[in-house]
Amino acid sequence: MVRIDGSKGEGGGQVLRTSLALALVTGTPFQMVNIRAGRSKPGLLRQHLTSVKAAAAVGDAEVEGAELHSRELTFRPRSVKPGDYHFAVGTAGSATLVLQTVLPALLSASGPSTLVLEGGTHNPAAPPFDFLAKAYLPLVRRMGPGVEATLERPGFFPAGGGKFHVSVQPAPLMPLHLLERGNVVRRQATAMFSQVPFDVAKRELETVGRKLGWSAEERRVEELKRAPGPGNVLSLEVESEHVTEVFTGFGERGVPAETVASAVSEEARVYLEAGVPVGHHLCDQLMLLLALARGGSFRTLPLDGHARTQLETFAHFLDVKLSVKELSASVFEVGVGQASV
């Protein structure tokens, strides 16, 4: 039984989700204490509890402590079961994070699976659906498995109510080497809005134009009429020869559109100037895939707290060696290989 202190590293839900994912893949039981101790509302919230229950269903697991606000959890997986699953967060909590919890196990399951997920699809502090569909899942497919995701309706915070579908055709994960970004072939800034003034989206795109120099043809407004509640998302997509990255800003009540757009523009600018293929958010998830494939490498920006937490969590479950090499102040190379015996 692996014992994990959830207060270590970034102290949030990531260590829980990664532990659940790796427990399913490896069949390793674990006990976690101090769950989300680093957050203002510690313990399991609705989206974390949904991830636990989803992992339990996929892994036919015995679970203790699966209750709202619980700070301790024991998880004993039996075997991964492919099939048709429907997981609903029940709030605006992130449904995409629920997917990231169970997907690694289903990638190598004994048969195909389909998933229907409901909740938030475009949440602050979580990967939005657009990031999954355009940045993350294409890399999963390059590594072997077939995974497709379709958005039925978006769900913004605080209304939630989003829904998307995922199909999984499992296959062995093959190592991936992503050391060069290649030339940028397309840039697209999209200001999505629902039940908020059009002027918000317009001002966001004007700010992107000023900050990044993107032309009018590279900026577009999209009104979302199927969303259950109000929301605003600014998405910057950078498609290069070897990878696509997506940077996202979320409109908030009381926060000027220019402030939202300036922050996400700065994130994209840092990525573009560094010349690396992998940004911060993609780094966390790609690191997990390469660890499961037991091989591969990629270049990225300096590792943040989430990436460091991933490295610490891997050590509890996987016998792999991960190296992090600083090539310059803004470029780091992550390499994954099987640990020496």
C-alpha positions in Angstrom: 0.0 0.0 0.0 1.5 3.3 -1.2 1.1 6.2 1.3 1.0 9.7 -0.1 0.8 13.1 1.6 -1.5 15.2 -0.5 -0.1 18.4 1.0 3.2 18.0 -0.8 4.1 19.8 -4.0 1.4 22.1 -5.3 -1.0 20.8 -2.6 -4.1 20.7 -4.8 -6.1 18.1 -6.7 -3.4 17.2 -9.2 -1.6 14.8 -7.0 -4.9 13.0 -6.3 -5.9 12.7 -10.0 -2.4 11.5 -11.0 -2.4 9.0 -8.2 -5.8 7.7 -9.2 -4.6 7.4 -12.9 -1.4 5.6 -12.0 -3.1 3.3 -9.5 -5.5 2.2 -12.3 -2.7 1.6 -14.8 -0.4 -0.2 -12.4 -2.9 -1.9 -10.1 -1.2 -0.3 -7.1 -3.4 0.5 -4.1 -2.7 3.8 -2.2 -3.8 5.8 0.8 -3.7 9.6 0.7 -3.8 12.0 3.6 -4.1 15.8 3.7 -6.0 15.9 0.4 -5.9 19.4 -1.1 -4.4 20.7 2.1 -2.9 23.6 0.2 -6.3 25.0 -0.9 -8.7 27.4 0.8 -11.3 24.7 0.9 -9.4 21.5 1.6 -10.6 18.0 1.0 -12.7 16.5 -1.8 -14.9 18.9 -3.6 -17.6 17.7 -6.1 -15.2 17.5 -9.1 -12.6 15.6 -7.1 -15.2 13.2 -5.7 -16.5 12.6 -9.3 -12.9 11.7 -10.3 -12.6 9.2 -7.5 -16.0 7.6 -8.3 -15.1 7.5 -12.0 -11.7 5.8 -11.3 -13.5 3.4 -9.0 -15.9 2.5 -11.7 -13.2 2.0 -14.4 -10.9 0.1 -12.0 -13.6 -1.9 -10.1 -12.0 -0.5 -7.0 -12.6 -0.6 -3.3 -12.7 2.9 -1.9 -12.8 4.3 1.6 -13.2 8.0 2.3 -15.1 8.9 -0.9 -17.2 11.7 0.6 -17.4 15.4 0.1 -14.7 17.3 2.1 -12.9 14.1 3.0 -9.2 14.7 3.6 -8.2 11.0 3.5 -8.8 8.3 0.9 -7.9 4.7 0.4 -8.1 3.3 -3.1 -7.7 -0.4 -4.0 -8.1 -1.0 -7.8 -8.8 -4.5 -9.1 -8.8 -4.5 -12.9 -9.5 -1.9 -15.6 -12.8 -2.5 -17.3 -13.4 -1.0 -20.8 -17.0 0.0 -21.5 -19.6 2.8 -21.8 -19.4 5.3 -19.0 -21.3 8.4 -18.0 -19.8 10.7 -15.4 -21.5 13.9 -14.3 -19.9 16.4 -11.9 -23.2 17.9 -10.9 -21.8 21.4 -10.6 -19.6 23.7 -12.7 -16.6 21.6 -11.6 -14.3 20.5 -14.4 -15.4 17.5 -16.4 -12.2 17.6 -18.4 -10.2 16.8 -15.2 -12.4 13.8 -14.7 -11.5 12.6 -18.1 -7.8 13.1 -17.5 -8.1 10.9 -14.4 -9.5 7.8 -16.2 -8.2 8.2 -19.7 -4.6 6.8 -19.1 -6.0 3.5 -18.0 -8.5 3.2 -20.8 -5.7 3.8 -23.4 -4.3 0.4 -22.6 -7.6 -1.4 -21.7 -8.6 -4.7 -23.2 -11.2 -3.1 -25.4 -12.7 0.1 -26.6 -14.6 2.6 -24.4 -17.0 5.5 -24.8 -17.5 8.2 -22.2 -20.1 10.9 -21.7 -18.9 13.7 -19.3 -21.0 16.5 -17.9 -20.0 19.6 -15.9 -17.7 22.4 -16.6 -15.9 22.3 -20.0 -14.2 25.7 -19.8 -13.0 26.3 -16.3 -10.2 28.5 -14.8 -7.4 26.3 -13.4 -8.4 23.3 -15.6 -7.7 22.3 -19.2 -10.6 23.6 -21.4 -12.2 21.3 -23.9 -10.4 23.1 -26.7 -7.0 22.3 -25.2 -7.9 18.6 -25.0 -9.2 18.4 -28.5 -6.5 20.5 -30.3 -3.3 20.1 -28.2 -3.4 17.0 -26.0 -5.4 14.3 -27.8 -3.5 14.7 -31.1 -0.3 13.8 -29.2 -2.1 10.8 -27.7 -3.1 9.6 -31.2 0.5 10.0 -32.3 1.6 7.7 -29.5 -0.8 4.9 -30.7 -4.3 4.9 -29.2 -7.2 6.4 -31.0 -9.1 9.0 -29.0 -11.7 11.4 -30.3 -13.7 14.0 -28.4 -16.8 15.9 -29.4 -18.3 18.9 -27.6 -22.1 18.7 -27.4 -22.5 21.9 -25.4 -20.1 24.2 -23.4 -20.3 24.7 -19.7 -18.9 27.8 -18.0 -18.4 28.6 -14.4 -20.5 29.0 -12.3 -23.5 27.5 -14.3 -21.8 24.4 -15.6 -24.1 22.2 -17.6 -21.5 21.3 -20.3 -21.4 18.0 -22.0 -18.9 16.2 -24.3 -18.3 12.7 -25.7 -15.1 10.7 -25.9 -14.3 7.5 -27.8 -11.2 5.4 -27.0 -9.6 2.8 -29.1 -6.8 1.4 -26.9 -3.3 0.6 -28.2 0.2 0.3 -26.6 1.6 3.8 -25.9 4.8 4.3 -28.0 7.6 6.7 -27.0 7.3 10.2 -28.5 10.2 12.6 -29.1 9.1 16.2 -29.4 12.2 18.4 -29.4 11.4 20.9 -32.2 8.3 23.0 -32.7 9.0 23.7 -36.4 7.6 26.8 -38.1 4.3 28.3 -37.0 1.8 27.6 -39.7 -1.4 29.0 -38.3 -2.4 31.4 -35.5 -6.0 31.8 -34.3 -7.4 34.0 -31.5 -11.0 33.1 -30.7 -13.1 35.1 -28.2 -16.1 32.9 -27.2 -19.0 34.4 -25.3 -22.4 33.5 -24.1 -24.9 35.9 -22.5 -22.3 38.7 -22.0 -21.9 41.8 -24.1 -20.3 41.5 -27.6 -18.1 44.3 -26.7 -16.2 42.1 -24.2 -15.1 39.8 -26.9 -14.3 42.7 -29.3 -12.0 44.3 -26.7 -10.2 41.1 -25.9 -9.4 40.6 -29.6 -8.2 44.2 -30.0 -5.9 43.6 -27.1 -4.5 40.5 -28.7 -3.9 42.4 -31.8 -2.0 45.1 -29.9 0.0 42.8 -27.7 1.0 40.1 -30.3 0.5 41.8 -33.6 -2.0 39.2 -34.8 -3.9 40.4 -37.9 -7.7 40.8 -38.1 -7.8 37.6 -40.1 -6.3 35.7 -37.2 -8.9 36.9 -34.7 -12.5 35.9 -34.6 -15.6 36.1 -32.4 -17.8 33.1 -31.6 -21.1 33.4 -29.8 -22.1 30.2 -28.0 -25.9 29.9 -27.9 -26.1 26.5 -26.4 -24.3 27.3 -23.1 -26.6 26.9 -20.0 -25.2 30.1 -18.5 -23.1 33.2 -19.1 -19.4 32.9 -19.9 -16.4 34.3 -21.8 -13.3 32.4 -22.9 -10.4 33.8 -24.9 -8.4 31.0 -26.7 -5.1 31.5 -28.5 -4.2 28.6 -30.8 -0.7 28.3 -32.2 -0.4 25.5 -34.7 3.2 24.6 -35.7 4.7 21.9 -37.9 5.1 19.4 -35.1 2.6 20.5 -32.3 -0.3 22.7 -31.6 -0.5 24.7 -28.3 -3.6 26.4 -26.9 -3.5 29.2 -24.3 -6.7 30.3 -22.6 -8.0 33.2 -20.6 -11.4 33.3 -18.8 -13.5 36.4 -18.4 -14.5 37.2 -14.8 -17.0 39.6 -13.4 -15.2 42.8 -12.5 -12.1 42.0 -14.5 -11.6 44.2 -17.6 -11.5 42.4 -20.9 -8.1 44.0 -21.6 -6.7 42.4 -18.4 -7.9 39.0 -19.4 -6.5 39.3 -22.9 -3.1 40.8 -21.7 -2.5 37.9 -19.4 -3.1 35.1 -22.0 -1.2 37.1 -24.6 1.8 37.3 -22.4 1.6 33.5 -21.8 1.6 32.9 -25.6 4.4 35.5 -26.1 6.7 33.7 -23.6 6.0 30.4 -25.3 6.7 31.7 -28.8 9.9 33.5 -27.9 11.3 30.5 -26.1 11.0 28.4 -29.3 10.0 25.2 -27.4 7.3 22.9 -28.7 5.6 22.2 -25.3 4.0 24.8 -23.0 3.4 24.6 -19.2 0.0 23.0 -19.3 0.8 20.4 -22.0 4.0 19.6 -20.1 2.2 18.0 -17.1 0.1 15.7 -19.3 2.7 14.8 -21.8 5.1 13.9 -19.0 2.5 11.3 -17.7 2.1 9.8 -21.2 5.8 9.4 -21.7 6.2 7.9 -18.3 3.6 5.3 -19.2 5.2 4.7 -22.5 8.5 4.3 -20.6 10.3 6.4 -23.2 10.4 9.7 -25.0 11.5 13.3 -24.6 10.4 16.9 -25.2 11.5 20.4 -24.7 9.5 22.9 -22.7 9.7 26.0 -20.6 11.1 26.0 -17.0 9.1 23.4 -15.0 6.5 24.9 -12.7 5.1 23.5 -9.4 2.6 21.3 -11.2 5.3 19.6 -13.3 7.4 19.1 -10.2 4.5 17.5 -8.4 4.0 15.1 -11.3 7.6 14.0 -11.0 7.2 13.3 -7.2 3.9 11.4 -7.8 5.4 9.2 -10.5 8.0 7.9 -8.1 5.2 6.2 -6.0 3.9 4.1 -8.8 6.4 3.8 -11.7 9.8 2.3 -12.1 11.0 4.9 -14.6 13.8 7.4 -14.8 12.9 10.9 -15.6 15.6 13.5 -16.3 15.3 17.2 -16.5 18.1 19.1 -18.2 18.4 22.9 -18.4 19.5 23.9 -21.9 19.1 27.6 -21.3 17.3 29.9 -19.0 14.0 29.4 -20.9 14.4 25.9 -22.4 14.4 22.6 -20.5 14.5 19.1 -21.9 12.5 16.3 -20.2 13.6 12.7 -20.9 11.9 9.5 -19.8 13.5 6.1 -19.8 13.1 2.8 -17.8 14.9 2.9 -14.5 18.1 0.9 -14.1 17.7 -2.3 -12.0 
